[in-house]
Amino acid sequence: MRAAVYRRFGGPEVVRIEELSKPRPRRGEVLINVRASTVSAADYRARTKDVPKGLKLVTSIALGFFVPRFRVLGMDVAGVVEEVGADVAGFRPGDEVIAMLGSRFGGHAEYVTVQQGSALTAKPRNMTFEDAAALVFGGITARALLSQVQLAPGASVLVNGASGAVGTAAVQLAHLAGSRVTAVCSAPNSDLAHSLGANRVIDYTRTDFTQETNVYDLVIDCVGNATFEQLEPLIKPNGALVSVISDLTGVINARSRSRRTGKRIIAGNVTYLSGDLADVARLASTGRFLPVIDKIYDLTAIAEAHRYVDTGRKRGNVVVRVTASPMPGPNAASIINIPVTPSVIS
């Protein structure tokens, strides 16, 4: 099978297309013929080992100290079940599925195996594989984090980094929960944030949101560019802070900060559950949750996809087309696609 392989840490040029042996499903595993995946911020961090302060040792244990432990990146996939191992129930060859692979990666290849009990669910029938792949990373991450807080209708929510994969998902899910959403992003992404459900947008290039007097029931930080001391005053009593990106101090001190402030502080690893992914897929199947796609690249242009993600300017998701996807049926949901430069699609 074809796969995008990296054998050393570094820039986009370290990722190259190679031929690898096709995996076989073991007991309890599902073999997926991958049609599409994404290049996410997690792929960037794994490839470069550019991680938040204090997490270098922890991530090196997971990713490898001197050479990559997992040679194929890609945390999410959309594809077709090719084969199932013994004792697999609920999936059979031919099923169209989406899956979150998490820290074991492997999505940037024509085939990958997934445990049936992991974050694996049916693909929305009204979407192409490329569109469905764009649901996974941001959607399941935002859903998992929001499930840890109680959002009453009318709650006020601030999303810092509202134009990224997790941010665009968080804005939509908070809006669907009946919240009043304030999005922090750059001015060119203002229309996008409003279209996803944001009631107000703060242009971070003109206004420092941490200096405003407004307070919120929930602050979701998808960027990690503000300290806890800057964010804590923005949270109402009994409110919550969700740090999608946090350094070691933030992870270690989350519980003590919660006790000290009386505010729920959530930081650290996300547990990916099939139920959360299925919830996102159900919302997408009815058009209530929309995947946001910035650019689409063919697998052969994987290095270019990584190079674009490295700019830090992607909006929503950068999709990698592993195998061409057929067009969806007439009841397809509306997908938000940022205009794609034709030269990057092959």
N, C-alpha and C positions, 0 to 999 in steps of 0.2 A: 504494500500500500504506500501511497505518497503521504509524507508527513513533513511538517515544518519543524526542523530539529535545531537545537542550539547546544553546542558542546562546551561552551565557555561563557562566562558572564561578560556582558559588555553592551555595545550599541546595537542598533537594528541589523547591522551587517553580520552579526554572529548567527542569525537565524537563516537557515538554508533548507531547501527542499531535498529530501533524501527518500530512498526506498527502504522501508522497514518491513519486518514480518507482520503479517496480519494476525491480530490477537484472536484467541479462541475463548469463548465464554466458559468459565468454570461453574461449579455448582452455585446456584443462586445469582448468576450474572446474566446480564442482557448485553448482546453485542449490537452496537448501533453503527449503521452506515451513515456517517456524518455528512450532512448536506451543507450546513453552515455553522459558524461559530462567531465569536467576537474577539477583538484584541482590546483588553480592558486595562485599567490602571493597575490591576493586580498582576497582569502579564508584564507590564513595564517594571514593576517593583521586583518581580521574580528574576527577570532578565538582567537587570542592572544592580540588584541588591541595594537599591536606594530606598531605604526603609526609615520610618520615624526613629527619632533618637532613643537609644537604649535597646532597640529590638534587633540589632545586628546578630548577636549570638543566637537568639531564639530562632530567627528566620534562617540562619545558616544551618542549624540542626535540621530544619524542615526541608530546606532547598539545596543544601550542600555547601561545604566550606570552600572548596577550591574548584570543583567542577559541578555542574547542575546534577542534582539527584534525579529529577524528572526531565528528560530530554525534549519532551513535547509540551509546549504551553497550551493555553486555551482552557478556561474554566467552565465554559458552557457549550452546549451543542443543541442543534435541532437536526433530526434525521429520521431514519427508518430502521426499525428492528430487523436485523439480518438473521439472528439466531439467538436462541435462549439456552441456558444451561439447565442442568437437572434441578428440580424443585422450584422452578420459576412459575409463579402463578400471576395472572393479570396482564401479561404481555405475551405477544406471539409475533412471529415473523410477519412483516408487512405493516405493523402498527407505526404510525407517525408519532414521534415523541419529542419532548424537550427535556433536558437534564442539566443540573448544576453539578459539575464535577468537583468543585472546591479545590483544596490545596493539592490534590493529586494531579490536577491538570489533565492534559491529553487530548483536548478538543481540536487542536490544529492538525488533524490527521483524518484520513478517509474512514478509519474505524476506531472505535474505542469501546471498552467494556465498562459496564456500570452495574453496581449491586442493585438488585430489585428493590431493596428497602431504602435506598438513598433518595435524593431529591430528583425524582423521575416521574413524569406525568405525560398525559396525552397532549399532543400539539393541537392548538386551535385549528379546526378544519378550514376556516376561512382565511388562513394566512399562508403566505409562502414560507419556506424554511428560513430564508434570510430575515423576514420580518419576525418570525417566531423566535429566532435566535436572539434578537434584540430585546425580547421580553425578559430573558432569564437573569443575567447578572444583576442589573439594577433592580428588577422587579422583586426577586426573591430576597435580596439583601434589604431593601426598604421594607418589604412585608414582614420579614423576621424581626427587624428592629422595632417597627411600629407595634407589633403584637405584644411587646413588652411594656407598653404604656397604655393608659386609658385615655382615649380621646373622646370627650363628650361633644355632641353637636354644638357648634359655635365656638369651639376652642380656638385659640390663636396659636399659630405655628409659624416659626421662621425656619427656612431652609437655606443654609449657607452653601453655595455651590450648586445652585438649582438647575444648571444646564448640563451637568454630567449624567452618566448612566444612572447612578443611584439618586442624584438630585431630581432628575426629571420624573423618576418613579415615585420618589417621596412626595413631590408636589401633587401628583395625581392621586395617590392613595390618601393623603391628608385631605385633599379636596373632596374625595368621594366619602370620607368619614364625616363630612359636614363642617370641616374646619375653615377658618379664615386664614389664608396662607400668604405670608410675605416671603418673596423669593429674593435671594441675593445673587446677582450675576452681573455680567457686563451689559452695557446698553444694547449692543447688537442682539443679545439673547432675550431682551425684554418681551418682544412679541411672542416668542416661543413659550416663555414662562406663563404669560397671560393665557395663552391658548390651552395650556395644560391645567389651568384652574387657579393660578395665583391671583389674589385680589390686589396685591401691591408688589412692586418690584423696586429694589434698591440697587442702584448702579454702584458697585464697589469701587469703581475708578474715580467716582466723584464724592461718595459719602462713606464714611467709616461707620458701618452698622453697629459696631460695639460702643459707639459714643452716643447713640440715640437714647432717648428716655423711654421708648416703648418697651414693654415687657410682654412675655409670651408664656403660654402654658407649656409649650414644647419648643425646644431649639434643636434642630438637626444639623450637625456640622459635618459636611461631606468633604471638607477641604483640609482641615487641621491647621489653618493659618492663624487661628486665634487661641490665646491661652485660656485656661479654665478661669483665671481671675478676670479676664475680659468678658467671658460668656456668662458666668454665674449671675451677675447683676441683671441680665436680660430675662431671667427666668422668674416667673411668679412663685410665691410660696406654694409648696406642694406640687410645683411643676417638675419638668424633666429636661435633661440634656442627653441627647444621643450623639455620641462621637463615633462617626463611621471610621475616621482615621484618628488614631491616638498614639502617643508615644508611650514608652514603658511606664513613666510616672503616672500618666493618666489612667492606664489600665490598673496598676497596683493600687492607686489611691481612690478608685471609683467608689468603693464601699464606704471608706472612711469619710469621703466628701459627702456622700449621701446622708450619713448619720449626722455630720456636723451641720449641714445646711438645711436638712429637711426636704431636700429636693432629690429626685431620682436621677442618679448619674449612671449612664450606661456606656461602657467602653470595653473593647476587647473583641475576641473572636465571635463570629456569627455562626449559629447552628442552622444549617440548611435542611429544611424538612420538605417532604413531598407535598404535604398539605398546603404549605405556603405557596409553593410553585403552582399547585393546582388552582389555588385561589386566584393568582395572577392570571393564569390561563383562562379561567372562567370569565373574569372581567374583560379580558382581551377579546374573547369570542363574541361578546355582545357589543364591542366597540366602546366600552366604558374606560378601558385602560389601553393607551396607545403607545406602542414602541416608537422610540425616536431614533432615527438612523441618520448619521452625518454622512458617512461615505461607505461604499462597498468595494472591496478589493477581491480579486481572485486569489486563491491560495498561492499561486506562483508569484504574486506580488506581495507576499507576506512581510518582507523587509520594509517595503514602502508603507504598509499599514502600521507597523511598529514605529516607523519614523514619524508618521503623522500623529500618533498617540503621544509620542515623546514631546511634541510641541506644547502639550497641556491645553490645547485649544479645541479639543473635540467637543461636539455637542451631542449629548446622548451617546449613541453607540457607533463604533466602527466595526462593520460586519465583514467577515471573511467568507466568501463563497467557495466551499469545497467542491460541491457538485451542483450543477445548474438546477434550479427549482422551477416546477411548473407554475403557471399563473393560478391564483386562487379563483374560486367560483364567484358567481354574481353577487353573493351576500357578504363579500369581503368587508372587514372592518376598515375604517379610515386609518391609514398609517401616516404618521408625520415623518416625512423624508426631507431632510435638509438637501438643497440642490447639490447633486453629485457632479464632480468634475469628470467628464467623459473619459479622459486619459487614464484614470485610475481603475477603470473597469475593464477587465479583459475576459 
